Amino acid sequence: MKVVVQRVLEASVRINNLIEGEIKQGLMILLGIAGNDTSEDIEWLINKILNLRIFSDENERMNKSLLDVNGEILLISQFTLHASTKKGNRPSYIKAAKPEIAKPLYEQFIQKTEQTLGKTIARGVFGADMKVSLINDGPVTIVIDSKNKQ
C-alpha cells in the first residue's frame, strides 16, 4: 500500500457537486492499494500514520501526532498511486489492485482506522470521480509505502 499523507487545515471531497466528506485540522490521506497488499499492510500503515509527529507543539516544532491534537482524517482511494511510468507516456496501472481486491481492503482500512481513533473518519467513495480540495498546512506532505518498512 502506498499513501500520500498531507497535513491540512481543512479538506473536502465532492462527488457530483455534493460534499461527500470534509474535515478541519488533520490529515488528508490518498490510499493506493496494490494487488499483493494484505491486512498486515493496513495495520502497519495505520499505526505509522496516526503516530507521525508532524503537528506543531507549543514551540512550533513538529512534535505531535494526529492522536495528540485530536485531528481528523479524510481518506480518498487512489489507484493512480501505483502508476508505472517507466515505459512510454501512458502510465500503466498493472500493480494497482483490481476493484474486487482493493475495495474490501479499503473498507478494512476505514474500519480499522475508525476503531483505532475511536471516531468516524471522512472519506470519498471507492471508484468514484471525485473532486478533492484542501489547504495544505506547512506544506507537509509525506509518501509512505508499506513495502518499504525497513
The 8 nearest C-alpha neighbors of each residue, nearest first, counted from 0:
[[1, 32, 145, 31, 144, 33, 36, 40],
 [0, 2, 144, 31, 143, 30, 145, 32],
 [3, 1, 30, 143, 29, 142, 4, 31],
 [2, 4, 142, 29, 28, 141, 5, 143],
 [3, 5, 28, 141, 140, 27, 2, 142],
 [6, 4, 140, 27, 26, 139, 7, 28],
 [7, 5, 26, 139, 136, 135, 25, 27],
 [8, 6, 135, 136, 9, 134, 25, 24],
 [7, 9, 24, 23, 134, 136, 135, 25],
 [10, 8, 23, 7, 22, 24, 134, 133],
 [11, 9, 133, 22, 132, 21, 134, 23],
 [10, 12, 21, 132, 20, 131, 22, 133],
 [11, 13, 131, 20, 130, 19, 18, 123],
 [14, 12, 18, 130, 17, 19, 16, 129],
 [13, 15, 129, 16, 17, 19, 130, 18],
 [14, 16, 17, 13, 129, 128, 18, 130],
 [17, 15, 14, 13, 18, 130, 19, 129],
 [18, 16, 13, 14, 15, 19, 12, 20],
 [17, 19, 13, 20, 12, 14, 16, 11],
 [20, 18, 13, 12, 17, 123, 14, 21],
 [21, 19, 121, 122, 12, 11, 18, 123],
 [22, 20, 11, 10, 121, 12, 73, 19],
 [23, 21, 10, 9, 71, 11, 73, 24],
 [22, 24, 9, 8, 25, 10, 71, 21],
 [25, 23, 8, 9, 70, 7, 71, 22],
 [24, 26, 70, 71, 7, 72, 6, 23],
 [25, 27, 6, 72, 5, 7, 28, 71],
 [26, 28, 73, 5, 72, 4, 74, 6],
 [29, 27, 4, 74, 3, 26, 73, 75],
 [28, 30, 75, 3, 2, 76, 77, 74],
 [31, 29, 2, 76, 77, 1, 75, 28],
 [30, 32, 78, 77, 1, 80, 0, 2],
 [31, 33, 0, 96, 101, 95, 78, 30],
 [34, 32, 95, 96, 36, 35, 94, 0],
 [33, 35, 96, 95, 36, 94, 32, 97],
 [34, 36, 33, 37, 96, 32, 94, 0],
 [37, 35, 33, 34, 0, 40, 32, 38],
 [38, 36, 39, 40, 35, 41, 104, 0],
 [37, 39, 41, 40, 42, 36, 104, 107],
 [38, 40, 42, 37, 41, 43, 36, 44],
 [41, 39, 43, 38, 37, 42, 145, 44],
 [42, 40, 38, 44, 39, 43, 108, 45],
 [43, 41, 39, 45, 40, 44, 46, 38],
 [42, 44, 40, 46, 41, 45, 47, 39],
 [45, 43, 47, 41, 46, 42, 48, 40],
 [46, 44, 48, 47, 42, 43, 49, 41],
 [45, 47, 43, 44, 49, 48, 50, 42],
 [46, 48, 44, 45, 50, 49, 51, 43],
 [49, 47, 45, 51, 50, 46, 44, 4],
 [50, 48, 46, 65, 47, 51, 45, 66],
 [49, 51, 64, 47, 48, 52, 46, 65],
 [52, 50, 64, 48, 53, 49, 47, 65],
 [51, 53, 64, 63, 62, 54, 61, 50],
 [52, 54, 61, 51, 63, 64, 62, 55],
 [55, 53, 63, 61, 64, 52, 62, 56],
 [56, 54, 61, 59, 60, 62, 63, 53],
 [55, 57, 59, 58, 60, 62, 63, 61],
 [56, 58, 59, 55, 60, 62, 61, 63],
 [59, 57, 56, 60, 55, 61, 62, 54],
 [60, 58, 55, 56, 57, 61, 62, 54],
 [61, 59, 55, 58, 56, 62, 57, 54],
 [62, 60, 55, 53, 54, 52, 63, 56],
 [61, 63, 52, 60, 56, 55, 54, 53],
 [64, 62, 52, 54, 67, 53, 55, 56],
 [63, 65, 52, 67, 50, 66, 51, 54],
 [64, 66, 70, 68, 67, 49, 69, 25],
 [65, 67, 69, 64, 68, 49, 70, 50],
 [68, 66, 64, 65, 69, 63, 70, 54],
 [67, 69, 70, 65, 66, 64, 63, 54],
 [70, 68, 66, 67, 65, 71, 25, 64],
 [71, 69, 25, 65, 68, 24, 66, 72],
 [70, 72, 25, 22, 24, 26, 120, 23],
 [73, 71, 26, 120, 25, 27, 121, 74],
 [72, 74, 121, 27, 122, 28, 120, 26],
 [75, 73, 122, 28, 27, 29, 72, 121],
 [74, 76, 29, 123, 122, 30, 28, 77],
 [77, 75, 30, 29, 125, 31, 78, 74],
 [78, 76, 31, 79, 30, 29, 80, 75],
 [77, 79, 31, 80, 95, 81, 32, 76],
 [78, 80, 82, 81, 77, 92, 31, 95],
 [81, 79, 31, 78, 82, 77, 1, 30],
 [80, 82, 79, 95, 94, 78, 92, 83],
 [83, 81, 92, 79, 91, 90, 80, 84],
 [82, 84, 91, 90, 85, 92, 81, 86],
 [83, 85, 90, 86, 82, 91, 88, 87],
 [86, 84, 83, 87, 90, 88, 91, 82],
 [85, 87, 84, 88, 83, 89, 90, 91],
 [88, 86, 89, 85, 84, 90, 91, 83],
 [87, 89, 90, 86, 84, 85, 91, 83],
 [88, 90, 87, 91, 84, 86, 83, 82],
 [91, 89, 84, 83, 82, 88, 92, 87],
 [92, 90, 83, 82, 93, 89, 84, 94],
 [91, 93, 82, 95, 94, 81, 83, 90],
 [92, 94, 95, 91, 82, 96, 83, 81],
 [95, 93, 92, 33, 81, 34, 96, 82],
 [96, 94, 33, 92, 81, 93, 34, 78],
 [97, 95, 34, 33, 101, 32, 100, 98],
 [96, 98, 100, 99, 101, 95, 34, 33],
 [99, 97, 101, 100, 102, 96, 126, 103],
 [98, 100, 97, 101, 102, 103, 96, 104],
 [101, 99, 98, 97, 102, 96, 103, 104],
 [102, 100, 98, 104, 96, 103, 99, 97],
 [101, 103, 105, 104, 98, 100, 99, 106],
 [104, 102, 106, 105, 101, 107, 100, 99],
 [105, 103, 107, 101, 106, 102, 108, 100],
 [106, 104, 102, 108, 107, 103, 101, 109],
 [107, 105, 103, 109, 108, 104, 102, 110],
 [106, 108, 104, 110, 109, 105, 111, 103],
 [109, 107, 105, 111, 106, 110, 41, 112],
 [110, 108, 106, 112, 107, 111, 113, 105],
 [109, 111, 107, 113, 112, 108, 114, 106],
 [110, 112, 114, 108, 113, 109, 107, 115],
 [113, 111, 115, 109, 114, 110, 116, 108],
 [114, 112, 116, 118, 110, 119, 115, 111],
 [113, 115, 111, 117, 112, 116, 110, 118],
 [114, 116, 112, 113, 117, 111, 118, 45],
 [117, 115, 113, 118, 114, 112, 66, 119],
 [116, 118, 114, 113, 115, 119, 112, 120],
 [119, 117, 113, 116, 120, 114, 115, 112],
 [118, 120, 113, 121, 117, 116, 114, 112],
 [121, 119, 72, 73, 113, 122, 118, 71],
 [120, 122, 73, 20, 21, 72, 74, 119],
 [123, 121, 74, 73, 20, 75, 120, 124],
 [122, 124, 75, 12, 19, 20, 74, 125],
 [125, 123, 127, 126, 122, 75, 76, 19],
 [124, 126, 127, 76, 123, 102, 75, 105],
 [125, 127, 124, 128, 76, 98, 77, 102],
 [128, 126, 124, 125, 129, 14, 123, 76],
 [129, 127, 14, 126, 130, 15, 124, 13],
 [130, 128, 14, 13, 127, 131, 12, 123],
 [129, 131, 13, 12, 14, 132, 128, 11],
 [130, 132, 12, 11, 129, 13, 133, 10],
 [133, 131, 11, 10, 12, 130, 134, 13],
 [134, 132, 10, 9, 135, 11, 7, 131],
 [133, 135, 7, 9, 8, 136, 10, 132],
 [134, 136, 7, 138, 6, 133, 137, 8],
 [137, 135, 138, 7, 6, 8, 139, 134],
 [138, 136, 139, 135, 6, 7, 140, 5],
 [137, 139, 136, 135, 140, 6, 5, 7],
 [138, 140, 137, 6, 5, 136, 141, 135],
 [139, 141, 5, 4, 138, 6, 3, 142],
 [140, 142, 4, 3, 143, 5, 139, 2],
 [143, 141, 3, 2, 4, 144, 140, 1],
 [144, 142, 2, 1, 145, 141, 3, 4],
 [143, 145, 1, 146, 147, 0, 2, 142],
 [146, 144, 0, 147, 40, 148, 44, 1],
 [145, 147, 144, 148, 0, 40, 1, 149],
 [148, 146, 145, 144, 149, 143, 1, 0],
 [147, 149, 146, 145, 144, 43, 143, 44],
 [148, 147, 146, 145, 144, 143, 43, 47]]
